Every structure is written in C-alpha cells, then in structure tokens.
Amino acid sequence: MVVYDDIFEWEGWGGRLKLAKGRCRLRIYDLNRSDHNDVLHLRPMLVVASDLPREGMLKGEVTVRSAAGHIATLVSRKFNIDPARMQFVEYTPSETYGKNNEYVIAAAYDAVEFTWQDGLALFPRLKPLGEALRTILQEWVGRSPANE
C-alpha cells in the first residue's frame, strides 16, 4: 500500500541559479496492494504532495501548487511510475486561525491533471478529488506516522 512516505526534495531549473527548488511531504500509495482492491483502478498509483509547514520552508523554495508539474515529472522518473497509471493529488492539511484558533479551514484534496508530453507533466489543472479516493486518503493520511 505505502510505497513512499517522506520529505521529497528537488533541484530547481535554470542552471546555476537553481530556480524553483523545493521540498514537500510526499506520499505514494499503490491501490493494487491495498485493502481497497475490490475495485479496478485505472490509475492505481496515488501520489500525494503537500507543502511543509510555512516555518519549515526555506528561502527561495516554491509551493507544491507552483511546482506540481515539475514534481510529477520527477516522481514519475524516480519511482518508475507510468504517468497514465498515476493520480497526482495536492493535499492541504486543515488549518486554524484567529485569536483563539476559532476559525478552521478544512483539509483539501485536489486532483491535478496534466498533459504529458515527452515525459514532462505540463499544464496542471486542479479539480476536486472524487469522494471514494478522498475517503481512502483521509484514512491513510490519518494513519501516517508523521501526521500533519
């Protein structure tokens, strides 16, 4: 089920400048090796990327949203995942704010679709993740040893 669950770092592009370098929390799940294998999954590889807490981001790092295509491309190559079998998900943990933390922004799971061209994930498009996958991910993320 869990293929990878750790901090993922990537080098930026732009030669010596290393523009858009970054780090994120990355989880990779294989639905074919899970308890939820009663359904045929066309894209069984779930790649879940989330930003690290704001205080943990280093100067010059970019967010998952702004580097989603670059992250998806690198993950596909590094973990040998066929892009046609991968569902990339941007996860934003719930957050509280206000004087007494009385306001809550609910956690969000957004599916990110790409146009794949020559092995590159291009033109990211966000859409809400389907309820079935969201329910599975809520369960798995809640069980994660390094919960956000």
N, C-alpha and C positions, 0 to 999 in steps of 0.2 A: 504494500500500500504506500508507505512513505519511501520515496526514492532519495530525497534530499531535504534537509531542514537546517538551514544555517544562514549566516551572513554571506551574501554574494557580492563580490567587488568586481568592477570592470574598469578598464582603462578607457580614457576618452579618445577622441579622434582629433585630428588637426595637427599631427606631427608632434613636435617638441612641446607644444602648448598643452596637449592632453585635455582639450576642451570636453566638457560634459562627462568627466569621470564621476564615479559614484559607487555607492553601496546601498544594498537594500536587504530586507529579510526575504528569503526565497524558500518556498516550499514546493516540492514536486511530488505529486501523488499519481499512482498508477491505478486507475479504476478497475483494470482487469485483475489486479491482485488484491482486491478489497472484499469486504463483506457485502458490498453493493453490486455484486457481479450477476444479479438476476436480470439485468437489463444489458442489452448490447449497446456499447458506447462507440460511436463513430470516432470520437476524439477522447480516448481513454487517459491521455496524459494531461493532468491538470497542473499548470504552472501558476503558482500564486505568488505575486510580488507585492511587497508593501514597504512604504517608507519607514526608515528607522525613526525613533523619536527625534523631534526637532533639535534638542540639545545634543543629540548624537551625530548630527550631520556635520561634516567638515566643511570648511570654507571652500567654495568652488564646486561642491557636489550638486548634482541635479536631482530632481524628484523622479519617481518611477513613472509618473504620467508623462513627463517631458522626454524620458529616455526609453519608453516602452518598446519601441521598435528595435533599438539597439540591444536592450536586454533580451528580448525574444530571439533575436538573431544569435546572440552569444550562447544562450541556453540551448537552443536547438543544436548548435555545433558542439558545444562542450559535452552535452549529455546524449548526443546522437539521437535526437528526437525528430521524427518526421513532422514537419510543420502541419501537414494535413491531418495528423493524429493528435495535435496539441491544442488545448484550450488555455489561452493565457487569461489570467484573472488579476485585476488590480484590487487589492484588499486594503480598505481604510478602516482601522480599528475605531471603535466608538471613542468619543472624547467628551469630557465635561468641561464646562467653563462657567464663569460668573463668580461673584464674590464668595459664595458658599458652594460652588460647583453644582448649582441648582439646574443648570441647563445641560442637556445631553444632545449630542449629535450622534445619531445611530451609526453603527458599523455599516459599511457599504461594500458590496461585492460587484464589481463591474467586469463584464466580459469585454475583452479587447480583441477585435477582429483586425487582421492585417491583409494587405495584398502582398503576397510573397513573389519576389522576382529575383532570380539568380541567387537564391539562398538568403535574401535580405527581407526582413519584415518591414514593410513600408506602409504609409498612410493609415495609422492606427485610428480605429473607430470604436468608441465606447457604447455599450448597451447594457441594460440590466441583465445580470446573470439569471438564468432560469431558476425557478423555485426549487426544483429537485436537486440541482447541483449546489445551490446556495445552502440548502438544508444539510447536505452531506458535508460541505466545507465548514459550516458553523460547528458541527460536531467535531470534526477533525482539528480545526484551529483551536477549539476549546480544550482539547486533549494535549495540545502541543506542549512540550517540556519548557519552552521559553516563551510562554504566552505574552501577547502584547496587551 
